[in-house]
């Protein structure tokens, strides 16, 4: 069940996130790209559908984005 406290906690996490908005030619290897955004959107959808808590959502986003970046950066 989706609780107001979960919503507030997720918003705090999102508002505290730092997303580099660099553009070429000044891009960073850690620049946020479409695959990372897709992961966040997928996990946020599961949260808002009530399928996982805010803590689970954050953990899953961190895990999935970390795996993706590890694969991309070798």
C-alpha positions as CSV (number, residue, x, y, z in Angstrom):
1,X,0.0,0.0,0.0
2,X,1.3,3.4,-0.9
3,X,1.7,5.6,2.1
4,X,2.1,9.3,2.3
5,X,5.4,8.9,4.2
6,X,6.8,6.8,1.3
7,X,5.9,9.5,-1.1
8,X,7.6,12.2,1.0
9,X,10.7,10.0,1.4
10,X,11.0,9.4,-2.3
11,X,10.6,13.1,-3.0
12,X,13.4,13.8,-0.6
13,X,15.6,11.4,-2.3
14,X,14.8,12.8,-5.8
15,X,15.2,16.4,-4.6
16,X,18.6,15.5,-3.1
17,X,19.8,13.8,-6.2
18,X,22.5,15.5,-8.3
19,X,22.2,15.1,-12.0
20,X,25.1,16.5,-14.1
21,X,23.7,18.4,-17.0
22,X,26.9,18.5,-19.0
23,X,26.8,18.6,-22.8
24,X,29.4,17.6,-25.4
25,X,32.2,18.3,-25.6
26,X,32.4,18.7,-21.9
27,X,30.6,15.5,-21.0
28,X,31.6,13.3,-18.1
29,X,31.8,9.5,-18.1
30,X,29.2,9.7,-15.4
31,X,26.7,11.8,-17.4
32,X,23.1,10.7,-17.0
33,X,21.8,9.2,-20.2
34,X,18.6,7.8,-21.4
35,X,19.2,4.2,-20.0
36,X,19.6,5.6,-16.5
37,X,16.5,7.7,-16.8
38,X,14.6,4.7,-18.0
39,X,15.7,2.7,-14.9
40,X,14.5,5.5,-12.6
41,X,11.2,5.8,-14.4
42,X,10.6,2.0,-14.3
43,X,11.4,1.8,-10.6
44,X,9.4,5.0,-9.8
45,X,6.4,3.5,-11.6
46,X,6.6,0.3,-9.5
47,X,6.8,2.5,-6.3
48,X,3.7,4.6,-7.3
49,X,1.8,1.4,-8.2
50,X,2.4,0.3,-4.7
51,X,4.6,-2.7,-5.6
52,X,7.6,-1.6,-3.6
53,X,8.5,0.8,-0.7
54,X,10.5,4.0,-1.2
55,X,13.5,2.3,0.4
56,X,13.2,-0.7,-2.0
57,X,12.9,1.7,-4.9
58,X,16.0,3.6,-4.0
59,X,18.0,0.4,-3.5
60,X,16.8,-1.0,-6.8
61,X,17.7,2.2,-8.7
62,X,21.1,2.3,-7.1
63,X,21.8,-1.3,-7.9
64,X,20.5,-1.2,-11.5
65,X,22.2,2.1,-12.4
66,X,25.4,0.8,-10.7
67,X,25.3,-2.4,-12.7
68,X,24.7,-0.5,-15.9
69,X,27.5,1.9,-15.3
70,X,29.9,-0.9,-14.5
71,X,29.0,-2.6,-17.7
72,X,29.5,0.6,-19.7
73,X,32.7,1.7,-18.1
74,X,34.3,-1.7,-18.0
